[in-house]
Amino acid sequence: MIEMFAWLSVHPTYADEDTLPPEHEPQIMKQVSEILRRSGCGIKMQYRNGQPCIQTAYAANHRSAETDALIDTYRRIAETATGSYGVLYLRDDEDPLHHNDMQVYKFRRGTVTHGTEPDFSPCIPKLEDAACIPEEA
């Protein structure tokens, strides 16, 4: 089973905008729009209080190309619009290394880090009891 919850506040740069050429921000936002369009994931730019952002809630029975495309889309936007920040939480009970972990991708200042969320990992017993998991025949 895959569970993914993500948000990204999209900012073209973390630099002082007043020091950049006026065409810089529109060019970056055009690139972000192109990343979203080409992703094929159906993610749309939203505006909250005038600020562009993206949000995703996703669930599937198994990891697929769509799962990886969602993660890659967030990564590419964060690396392109370097002032962007946010998180992506992923639970994948079939992942050979992290089957019992809540994984977290953190996006900030044009970089992406990957690790586990200690408050939710290990998922058993922090989120579920082992007795809740059906036994294999």
trRosetta pair geometry for C-beta under 8 A, 3 or more apart (Angstrom, degrees):
i j d omega theta_ij theta_ji phi_ij phi_ji
1 59 7.4 -10 -176 -166 90 91
1 60 7.6 168 -156 89 50 45
1 61 6.2 -49 -102 -143 60 38
1 62 7.8 -47 -81 -70 25 39
1 91 7.4 -3 105 113 89 99
1 92 7.7 -167 88 -136 46 39
1 93 5.3 32 43 20 80 118
1 94 7.8 136 21 -17 39 95
2 58 7.1 -28 124 121 109 95
2 59 6.3 165 90 -151 71 43
2 60 4.5 5 50 55 117 85
2 61 7.5 13 14 67 86 13
2 62 6.9 41 -18 147 108 9
2 63 5.5 124 -72 -79 129 62
2 67 5.6 -94 -154 -102 160 134
2 90 7.3 -29 -160 -161 85 87
2 91 7.1 154 -155 83 38 62
2 92 5.4 5 -107 -103 76 79
3 58 7.6 151 -160 87 34 61
3 59 5.4 -1 -106 -105 64 88
3 89 7.8 -21 116 116 91 94
3 90 7.3 157 84 -153 57 40
3 91 4.4 9 51 49 101 106
4 56 6.5 -15 119 118 105 110
4 57 7.4 164 91 -154 64 31
4 58 4.2 -5 59 59 107 103
4 59 7.4 -170 24 -71 70 46
4 67 7.0 163 -34 -139 145 86
4 70 6.4 100 126 110 161 148
4 71 7.9 -112 -138 -64 144 86
4 88 6.7 -6 -167 -176 97 94
4 89 6.8 165 -149 86 47 58
4 90 5.0 1 -104 -104 86 75
4 91 7.7 -155 -67 27 50 63
5 56 7.2 180 -146 93 31 66
5 57 5.5 8 -110 -110 77 72
5 58 7.8 -167 -69 26 41 68
5 88 7.5 170 87 -154 42 50
5 89 4.9 -1 57 53 88 105
6 54 7.7 -4 115 112 101 92
6 55 6.9 170 92 -153 61 43
6 56 4.5 9 52 51 100 100
6 70 7.3 162 17 159 149 110
6 74 5.8 -85 175 -87 148 150
6 86 6.9 75 179 142 77 122
6 87 6.8 -143 -135 106 63 50
6 88 3.7 0 -107 -111 112 81
6 89 7.0 -168 -73 23 63 59
6 105 7.8 -3 -115 59 114 110
7 53 6.5 2 -172 176 91 116
7 54 7.1 173 -149 90 48 53
7 55 4.8 -3 -104 -106 83 80
7 56 7.7 -169 -70 23 46 64
7 86 4.8 -138 103 -153 62 124
7 87 6.8 21 51 51 76 67
8 53 6.3 170 87 -157 52 71
8 54 5.1 5 52 52 99 92
8 55 7.9 -165 23 -72 62 46
8 74 5.8 174 -44 -143 140 92
8 77 6.3 100 129 98 160 131
8 78 6.5 -114 -141 -70 134 94
8 84 5.5 18 177 178 103 119
8 85 7.3 172 -151 90 65 23
8 86 3.6 -130 -101 21 50 153
8 107 6.0 -5 -118 66 106 150
9 51 6.3 -8 -155 149 98 126
9 52 7.8 119 -167 90 52 56
9 53 5.0 -31 -108 -103 51 103
9 84 6.3 174 87 -150 55 67
9 85 5.6 -7 53 60 100 73
9 86 5.7 154 8 -60 66 101
10 29 7.8 101 143 -115 124 83
10 32 6.2 97 -162 -157 138 159
10 45 7.1 -52 21 -132 155 104
10 51 7.8 158 54 164 69 78
10 52 4.3 -49 64 105 116 103
10 53 5.9 -175 4 -94 86 37
10 54 6.7 64 -40 -7 117 89
10 77 6.5 -62 -111 168 108 121
10 81 5.3 31 -164 104 83 160
10 84 5.0 -15 -122 -104 45 112
11 14 6.9 80 108 -74 127 59
11 81 6.1 150 78 159 37 107
11 83 3.1 -79 107 106 110 111
11 84 5.3 176 35 -70 70 49
11 85 7.4 6 19 1 116 81
12 17 7.7 82 67 -104 116 105
12 24 6.9 127 149 130 140 86
12 25 4.3 -167 11 -129 170 73
12 28 4.0 116 -142 79 101 145
12 29 6.1 -62 -80 -47 109 82
12 81 5.1 -79 -114 -141 33 91
12 82 7.7 11 148 37 40 67
12 83 5.9 25 71 26 36 118
13 17 6.7 144 63 -85 112 73
13 20 6.7 122 40 -53 161 156
13 24 7.1 -8 -21 142 139 123
13 25 7.3 -103 5 -91 103 80
13 28 7.0 -177 -40 -32 86 171
13 81 7.4 -103 -51 -165 43 59
13 82 5.5 23 -124 60 55 96
13 83 4.6 49 107 -31 15 114
14 82 5.8 -88 0 119 92 90
14 83 4.0 160 -59 -104 58 79
14 109 5.4 -25 -12 -112 158 76
14 110 7.7 -112 1 -18 117 94
15 19 6.4 -94 153 63 110 114
15 20 6.3 107 98 -51 124 116
15 82 8.0 41 -11 84 88 121
15 83 7.6 -108 15 -68 54 112
16 19 4.6 65 85 4 102 109
16 20 7.6 173 94 -16 57 88
17 20 5.7 -61 -155 29 43 114
17 24 7.9 -170 -145 77 73 123
17 25 6.6 17 -139 -57 113 128
20 24 4.2 -70 158 30 123 159
20 25 7.2 110 100 -35 139 84
21 24 5.0 122 65 -35 76 99
22 25 7.8 -53 -177 25 40 96
23 26 5.9 -67 -159 50 53 107
23 27 5.7 56 148 -29 82 111
24 27 6.0 -66 -154 34 24 111
24 28 6.6 17 157 -15 64 109
25 28 5.8 -57 -147 37 32 109
25 29 6.2 27 159 -15 68 108
26 29 5.7 -57 -142 41 32 109
26 30 6.2 39 155 -25 65 104
27 30 5.7 -53 -151 32 29 114
27 31 6.7 31 150 -19 62 103
28 31 5.5 -52 -154 34 35 113
28 32 6.5 38 148 -20 66 102
28 80 6.4 158 -158 150 86 89
28 81 5.4 117 162 -98 117 78
29 32 5.3 -45 -147 33 38 116
29 33 6.5 43 151 -20 65 101
29 52 7.3 137 -131 1 112 167
29 81 7.3 59 -83 -95 54 125
30 33 5.7 -50 -150 35 33 113
30 34 6.5 35 149 -20 63 105
31 34 5.5 -55 -150 36 33 113
31 35 6.5 39 151 -23 66 101
31 80 5.1 -147 119 -178 126 138
31 81 7.7 173 80 -52 106 84
32 35 5.6 -49 -150 31 33 114
32 36 6.6 32 152 -16 64 104
32 45 7.4 83 129 -83 113 129
32 52 7.8 96 117 137 153 149
32 77 5.4 65 -134 -134 92 93
32 80 6.0 176 -75 98 74 131
32 81 5.4 13 -72 -37 126 126
33 36 5.7 -55 -152 37 33 111
33 37 6.2 33 152 -21 66 107
33 45 6.9 -52 -99 -21 77 139
34 37 5.6 -52 -143 36 33 112
34 38 6.1 22 162 -11 66 110
35 38 6.2 -64 -144 44 24 102
35 39 6.3 40 155 -43 62 104
35 73 6.3 140 154 -148 101 76
35 76 5.0 -175 -146 114 135 123
35 77 5.5 179 97 -74 152 79
35 80 6.5 -164 -38 8 146 156
36 39 5.8 -46 -150 11 29 119
36 41 8.0 -92 -154 51 61 98
36 43 5.5 -114 -141 87 96 95
36 44 7.1 99 178 -112 137 29
36 45 6.4 -99 -54 -38 171 90
36 54 7.5 -164 -101 -95 122 140
36 73 7.0 80 -102 -164 52 120
36 77 7.5 45 -57 -80 84 124
39 43 6.3 -5 79 29 148 109
39 69 5.9 134 -172 168 85 104
39 70 7.8 85 176 -94 128 40
39 72 7.7 172 -128 89 101 94
39 73 4.2 32 -119 -96 144 126
40 69 6.6 -45 67 174 94 153
41 56 7.9 -24 150 -111 127 137
41 66 6.7 131 -116 -157 85 82
41 69 5.4 -176 -70 121 110 111
41 70 5.3 134 -138 -87 146 71
41 73 5.6 -97 11 -25 148 157
43 54 5.4 35 176 -160 117 127
43 56 6.1 -45 -104 -75 109 111
43 70 7.4 128 -48 -129 126 79
43 73 6.1 150 22 136 148 153
44 54 7.4 166 81 -122 33 89
45 52 5.3 -22 -170 -155 112 106
45 53 7.5 127 -159 62 65 27
45 54 6.2 -60 -106 -75 49 89
46 52 7.3 135 75 -152 39 54
46 53 5.6 -37 71 70 89 78
46 54 6.7 133 18 -100 88 39
46 55 6.7 -23 24 11 138 100
47 50 6.0 -3 178 -129 112 16
47 51 6.5 145 -156 63 68 32
47 52 5.8 -37 -96 -89 73 51
47 53 7.3 130 -109 20 25 78
48 51 5.6 -33 68 60 72 90
48 53 5.6 -13 13 20 110 131
53 86 7.9 130 -150 -78 96 138
54 74 7.5 -152 88 -102 131 81
54 77 7.1 50 16 93 142 175
56 70 6.1 159 170 -161 166 123
56 74 7.8 -105 14 -63 136 118
56 88 7.8 9 59 -123 116 99
58 66 7.9 -161 -164 133 139 108
58 67 7.3 164 129 -108 140 70
58 70 6.1 -79 -16 -97 166 172
60 63 7.4 124 86 -88 122 25
60 64 6.3 -82 142 6 161 112
60 66 7.3 126 -52 76 158 122
60 67 6.7 -117 38 -63 139 108
62 94 6.5 7 -136 12 77 158
63 67 4.8 -86 -150 43 71 159
63 68 7.5 69 177 -39 100 87
63 92 5.6 29 -63 -141 118 127
63 94 6.3 -137 -1 68 106 120
63 95 7.5 86 -40 -69 146 80
64 67 5.3 117 50 0 58 97
64 68 7.6 -124 104 6 40 88
65 68 5.8 -58 -153 43 38 109
65 69 6.0 42 149 -25 70 107
66 69 5.4 -53 -142 36 32 114
66 70 6.5 38 156 -23 64 100
67 70 6.0 -55 -157 29 28 111
67 71 6.8 21 151 -11 63 106
67 92 7.8 90 -174 -95 152 125
68 71 5.8 -55 -150 39 36 110
68 72 6.0 34 153 -19 68 110
69 72 5.6 -56 -141 42 31 112
69 73 6.2 38 156 -27 65 103
70 73 5.8 -52 -149 29 28 112
70 74 6.8 26 155 -13 62 103
71 74 6.1 -57 -156 37 32 109
71 75 6.3 31 149 -19 66 110
71 88 6.5 149 -118 134 75 160
71 90 7.3 0 -86 -67 119 146
71 105 6.7 136 -148 -26 97 162
72 75 5.4 -55 -145 38 34 114
72 76 6.1 32 158 -20 68 107
73 76 6.0 -54 -143 37 27 108
73 77 6.4 26 158 -16 62 107
74 77 6.0 -59 -149 38 28 108
74 78 6.2 25 156 -17 65 110
74 86 7.4 -108 -160 85 114 123
74 88 5.4 111 106 -54 172 139
74 105 6.9 109 105 103 135 140
74 107 6.5 -125 160 -54 98 146
75 78 5.9 -61 -149 39 28 109
75 79 6.3 19 157 -13 65 111
75 105 7.4 -76 -75 178 90 144
75 107 7.4 -154 -107 -97 45 114
75 112 5.0 -20 -128 -61 90 162
76 79 5.9 -59 -144 41 29 107
76 80 6.1 24 158 -17 66 112
77 80 5.8 -62 -143 40 29 108
77 81 5.9 -14 173 25 70 107
77 84 6.3 4 133 27 89 177
78 81 7.0 -63 -121 62 21 76
78 82 7.8 65 167 -113 52 37
78 84 4.9 -126 -117 85 61 123
78 85 7.9 87 -131 -90 104 27
78 86 7.4 -128 -89 41 116 94
78 107 3.7 -108 -116 -156 149 123
78 108 7.7 -27 -164 -25 119 20
78 110 6.7 156 148 -127 73 27
78 111 7.6 -65 140 65 115 18
78 112 5.9 108 89 -69 142 97
79 82 7.2 5 -168 -87 28 73
79 110 5.6 69 -134 -162 47 70
79 111 7.6 66 -97 -87 78 24
79 112 7.0 -53 -56 -22 96 107
81 84 4.6 73 100 -29 101 115
82 109 6.1 15 173 -171 88 39
82 110 3.4 -12 -131 -62 95 106
83 109 7.5 14 -109 -102 35 46
84 107 6.0 -25 116 139 98 121
84 108 7.8 -132 100 -108 54 34
85 107 5.9 174 -141 100 35 79
85 108 4.6 33 -117 -102 95 78
85 109 7.7 26 -82 -24 97 57
86 106 8.0 -173 96 -152 37 49
86 107 5.0 4 54 53 71 115
87 104 6.0 -25 -164 -164 110 99
87 105 6.7 148 -161 78 55 57
87 106 5.6 -18 -105 -104 81 62
87 107 7.0 -160 -76 17 32 82
88 104 7.1 148 77 -157 51 49
88 105 4.2 -1 54 52 103 108
88 107 7.5 60 -9 -20 96 109
89 102 5.9 -10 -166 177 103 104
89 103 7.1 146 -160 80 48 54
89 104 5.6 -18 -102 -101 67 75
89 117 6.6 -2 -125 -30 104 145
89 120 7.8 43 -155 49 128 161
90 102 7.4 147 72 -167 40 56
90 103 4.4 -24 66 65 94 107
90 104 7.6 -180 22 -77 75 29
90 105 7.2 43 -5 -10 114 100
91 101 7.8 -162 -122 100 70 43
91 102 5.4 -34 -81 -110 93 69
91 103 7.2 172 -80 18 38 78
91 123 6.5 89 -139 -86 122 144
92 95 4.1 80 97 -30 112 109
92 98 6.6 62 60 91 95 100
92 99 7.1 -78 105 -110 67 50
92 103 7.2 -6 14 6 98 126
93 99 5.2 54 -165 -164 44 81
93 100 7.6 53 -127 -75 72 46
93 123 7.8 -87 -93 58 92 157
94 99 6.4 55 -80 -113 3 101
95 98 4.4 -14 105 60 137 79
95 99 5.1 -170 63 -69 68 59
95 101 7.8 -70 75 48 132 95
95 103 7.7 35 23 -34 174 134
96 99 6.8 8 -113 -38 12 107
98 101 4.1 -75 -162 49 87 118
98 103 5.3 46 160 -63 157 110
98 116 6.6 -170 -134 -89 115 110
100 121 7.1 112 124 -149 69 83
100 122 4.4 4 140 -157 110 103
100 123 5.2 -142 -171 32 59 92
100 124 5.8 -75 -146 33 110 87
101 116 4.3 -67 -171 -127 128 124
101 117 7.6 142 176 36 83 68
101 120 8.0 94 -172 104 51 85
101 121 4.2 23 -137 -126 73 129
101 122 6.3 -63 -82 -116 61 58
101 123 6.6 -151 -85 -23 10 93
102 116 6.5 107 71 -163 55 76
102 117 4.3 -41 95 44 109 114
102 120 3.7 4 14 103 148 124
102 121 5.1 -137 28 -54 76 93
102 123 6.1 118 -40 -75 83 95
102 127 7.7 104 -47 -33 120 140
103 114 6.7 -5 -176 -169 107 91
103 115 7.3 168 -154 96 66 27
103 116 5.9 -56 -104 -101 49 61
103 117 7.4 108 170 -7 3 87
104 114 7.4 166 86 -149 48 47
104 115 5.9 -19 61 69 90 73
104 116 6.7 105 13 -153 89 14
104 117 4.6 98 -34 -57 124 93
105 112 5.9 -9 -173 -169 101 102
105 113 7.2 161 -155 80 51 44
105 114 5.3 -16 -101 -99 74 77
106 112 7.1 155 77 -154 48 50
106 113 4.8 -8 54 56 100 95
106 114 7.9 -167 18 -73 71 32
106 115 7.7 -4 -2 24 108 100
107 111 7.6 174 -147 86 47 44
107 112 5.6 -13 -98 -101 72 77
108 111 6.5 -20 72 58 60 83
116 121 4.5 -37 166 21 118 170
117 120 4.5 22 98 37 116 103
117 121 5.6 129 71 -8 60 105
118 121 6.0 -70 -115 54 27 93
119 126 7.3 161 156 -179 41 145
120 123 6.5 8 158 -95 80 68
120 126 5.9 171 -155 111 30 134
120 127 6.0 30 -158 -52 81 117
121 126 6.7 -26 12 31 4 146
122 125 7.1 48 88 14 99 49
122 126 6.2 146 77 4 49 105
123 126 6.2 -93 -140 56 20 91
123 127 4.6 -38 -163 33 71 119
123 128 6.2 18 148 22 87 97
124 127 7.1 -66 -69 55 45 77
124 128 5.2 -43 -93 75 83 89
124 129 7.1 63 -143 180 92 10
124 130 5.2 96 179 -77 130 70
124 133 6.9 -30 -88 -32 152 131
125 128 7.2 -108 -139 83 42 44
125 129 6.1 26 -137 -113 90 48
125 130 6.5 -52 -86 -28 90 85
128 132 4.9 -108 -177 59 107 138
128 133 7.0 97 131 -49 134 90
129 132 5.0 106 64 -11 78 101
130 133 6.0 -50 -166 20 48 113
